[in-house]
């Protein structure tokens, strides 16, 4: 079976942020994939609701946490969805991070391999699954045992390194946070509200250091240099430059997470971006 179509740009939102109306609106705007974040449950009902509300867009999990739901349950959910919506669903899985998992977080790489073994037995095709991957070893596993990798909270320099590790062929679909805010202080405030949490997680902090950030950069919610590297902000055109930089660095697809102030309308912001990106909606 051929790998589902992702398009050049998609949308990354937590499952609780999607409504059927928002999903349909994003599809109409021309985004190719809707990524369901926030560790969706293994029954994948949140995915099913988005597929029912749309007609052609790909829906992907970004990601199902392997410590939260067993692989047999997730595999059965995949088969149910594939039967109802053939070729439109991609299962993204990952090991998450120790801080939210506790004592279960033991040998995550080995656990991920075993999870993939069960997905194989459950009939989940390699071309319809991706791995959350930041470091070299997990990126290589994504190339060997999945359609490719879905790195989260990275920058184009990581994308370039990831492509070198993956080689040609495997999918590389990084998530990129953006803020349509022309005032740098306001944009950075939005960014730090998200960044501060991830700086406190060991696996993300290690990856930020691999990307060249120092302890000084990681202090106090992130330096301006760090914020400006990790979050594309400014005019719609400036944000588009930040997104297309991933494509130039070797990405096949970019999952766009729009950071907004509380109460702001997500569809309006994504409509502005779609126009600037020249999406076909």
C-alpha positions in Angstrom: 0.0 0.0 0.0 1.3 3.4 -0.9 2.1 5.9 1.8 -0.8 8.4 2.4 -0.4 11.9 0.9 0.7 14.4 3.5 1.0 17.6 1.4 3.7 20.2 2.0 2.0 21.7 5.0 -0.3 20.4 7.7 -1.8 21.5 11.0 -0.6 20.3 14.5 -3.1 20.8 17.3 -4.0 19.0 20.5 -7.0 16.8 20.1 -9.0 18.9 22.4 -8.5 21.9 20.2 -10.1 20.4 17.2 -13.8 20.6 16.4 -15.5 19.0 13.4 -16.1 22.5 12.0 -12.4 23.5 12.5 -11.2 20.2 10.8 -13.5 20.8 7.8 -12.4 24.4 7.6 -8.7 23.5 7.6 -9.2 20.9 4.9 -11.0 23.5 2.8 -8.0 25.8 3.2 -5.7 23.3 1.6 -3.7 21.8 4.5 -2.7 18.3 3.7 -2.6 16.6 7.1 -4.3 17.2 10.5 -2.0 16.1 13.3 -3.7 15.1 16.5 -1.4 15.9 19.5 -1.7 15.6 23.2 -1.3 11.8 23.4 -4.7 10.7 22.1 -6.3 7.6 23.6 -5.6 4.2 22.1 -9.2 3.8 20.9 -8.4 6.6 18.5 -12.0 8.0 18.6 -10.6 11.5 18.3 -9.1 10.5 15.0 -12.3 8.9 13.8 -14.2 12.1 14.5 -11.9 14.2 12.4 -12.0 11.7 9.5 -15.8 11.7 9.6 -15.9 15.5 9.5 -13.6 15.7 6.4 -13.5 14.0 3.0 -9.9 13.9 1.8 -7.3 15.2 4.3 -4.9 12.8 6.0 -5.2 12.5 9.8 -2.2 11.5 11.8 -1.5 11.1 15.5 1.4 13.2 16.9 1.7 11.0 18.9 0.2 8.0 20.6 2.3 7.5 23.7 3.5 3.8 23.9 3.3 3.8 27.8 -0.3 5.0 27.8 -2.0 2.3 25.6 -0.9 -1.2 24.6 0.0 -1.9 21.0 -2.6 -4.5 20.5 -5.4 -2.1 21.4 -3.9 0.6 19.1 -3.5 -2.0 16.3 -7.1 -3.0 16.6 -8.1 0.7 16.5 -6.0 1.2 13.4 -7.7 -1.7 11.6 -11.1 -0.3 12.4 -10.3 3.1 11.1 -8.5 1.8 8.0 -11.6 -0.2 7.1 -13.8 2.9 7.4 -11.4 5.4 5.9 -8.9 3.6 3.8 -5.5 5.3 3.2 -6.3 8.4 5.2 -4.9 7.6 8.6 -1.2 7.6 9.8 -0.4 6.2 13.2 2.3 8.3 14.9 3.8 6.7 18.0 6.5 7.7 20.5 8.0 7.1 23.9 7.1 10.5 25.3 9.3 11.6 28.2 10.2 10.3 31.6 8.7 13.2 33.6 5.1 12.3 32.7 5.6 8.5 32.7 7.3 7.7 35.9 8.7 4.3 36.7 7.3 2.8 33.5 9.8 4.8 31.5 12.4 2.0 31.3 14.6 1.4 28.3 12.3 3.5 26.0 14.2 2.5 22.8 13.7 -1.2 23.5 10.1 -0.6 24.5 9.5 1.2 21.2 11.0 -1.7 19.2 8.7 -4.2 21.0 5.7 -1.9 20.4 6.6 -2.0 16.7 6.8 -5.8 16.8 3.2 -5.9 18.0 2.0 -3.4 15.5 3.6 -5.6 12.8 1.7 -8.6 14.2 -1.5 -6.5 14.3 -1.2 -5.7 10.6 -0.3 -2.0 10.8 1.6 -1.2 7.6 5.0 0.4 7.9 3.9 3.0 5.3 1.1 4.1 7.6 3.1 4.7 10.8 5.7 7.3 11.8 7.9 7.7 14.9 8.5 10.6 17.1 12.2 10.9 16.8 14.8 13.5 18.0 18.1 11.7 18.4 20.1 9.7 15.9 19.2 6.2 17.1 15.4 6.8 17.0 15.7 8.5 13.7 17.4 5.4 12.2 14.7 3.3 13.7 12.1 5.5 12.0 13.8 4.9 8.7 14.0 1.2 9.2 10.6 0.4 10.6 8.2 3.2 9.8 7.4 5.5 6.9 9.7 8.1 8.6 10.0 10.5 11.5 7.9 13.2 13.1 10.3 15.4 15.2 8.6 17.8 17.6 9.9 21.2 18.7 12.9 21.5 16.5 14.4 24.0 14.0 15.6 23.7 10.4 19.2 22.9 11.6 17.8 19.8 13.2 15.8 19.0 10.1 19.0 19.1 8.1 20.8 16.7 10.5 17.7 14.4 10.6 17.6 14.2 6.8 21.3 13.1 6.7 20.5 10.4 9.2 17.3 9.2 7.6 18.8 9.3 4.1 16.7 9.8 1.0 13.2 8.3 0.9 11.9 8.1 4.5 9.3 10.8 5.4 10.6 13.7 7.4 7.7 15.7 8.9 8.8 18.1 11.6 6.4 20.1 13.8 7.0 23.9 13.8 5.5 26.4 16.2 4.6 29.8 14.7 3.2 33.1 16.0 1.5 35.6 13.7 2.7 38.5 15.9 4.7 41.4 14.5 5.8 42.6 18.0 8.9 40.5 19.0 8.2 40.9 22.7 4.6 39.7 22.3 5.7 36.9 20.0 8.4 35.8 22.5 5.9 35.8 25.4 3.6 33.5 23.4 6.6 31.3 22.6 7.9 31.1 26.2 4.5 30.0 27.5 5.1 26.8 25.5 8.9 26.6 25.5 9.3 26.7 29.3 7.6 23.4 29.8 9.8 21.6 27.3 13.0 23.0 28.6 12.2 21.2 31.9 12.0 17.8 30.1 15.3 15.9 30.0 14.9 14.5 26.5 13.9 17.9 25.0 16.6 19.7 26.9 19.2 17.2 25.6 18.0 17.7 22.0 18.1 21.5 22.4 21.7 21.1 23.5 22.4 18.9 20.4 21.0 21.7 18.3 23.7 24.1 19.7 21.9 25.8 22.6 23.7 26.4 25.8 22.7 26.3 29.5 22.4 30.1 29.3 20.0 29.7 26.4 17.9 27.3 28.4 17.6 29.5 31.5 14.6 31.7 32.3 12.2 30.2 29.8 14.7 30.4 26.9 16.9 33.2 25.5 15.8 35.4 22.7 18.2 33.6 20.4 16.6 30.3 21.3 13.0 31.5 21.0 13.7 33.1 17.7 15.3 29.9 16.4 12.6 27.6 17.5 9.4 29.7 16.9 8.8 31.4 13.6 7.1 34.7 14.3 6.4 38.0 12.7 4.4 38.9 9.5 2.8 36.0 7.6 5.6 36.3 5.0 8.3 36.0 7.7 6.5 33.0 9.2 6.3 31.4 5.8 10.0 31.8 5.4 10.5 29.9 8.7 8.3 27.1 7.5 9.8 26.7 4.0 13.3 26.7 5.6 12.4 23.2 6.8 11.6 22.1 3.3 14.9 23.6 2.1 16.7 21.6 4.8 15.2 18.3 3.7 11.7 18.0 5.2 8.9 16.6 3.1 6.1 18.1 5.1 5.8 20.7 8.0 3.2 20.4 10.7 2.3 23.9 11.7 1.3 24.7 15.3 -0.1 28.2 15.6 0.4 29.8 18.9 -2.4 32.2 19.8 -3.6 34.3 22.7 -6.4 32.8 24.7 -9.7 33.2 22.9 -8.2 33.9 19.5 -9.8 32.2 16.5 -7.5 29.4 15.2 -9.2 29.1 11.8 -8.6 32.9 11.1 -4.9 32.5 11.8 -4.6 29.4 9.7 -6.5 31.1 6.9 -4.0 33.9 6.9 -1.1 31.4 6.8 -2.7 29.4 4.0 -3.0 32.5 1.9 0.7 33.4 2.5 1.8 29.8 1.7 -0.3 29.7 -1.5 -2.2 26.6 -0.4 -4.7 25.4 -3.0 -7.8 25.7 -0.9 
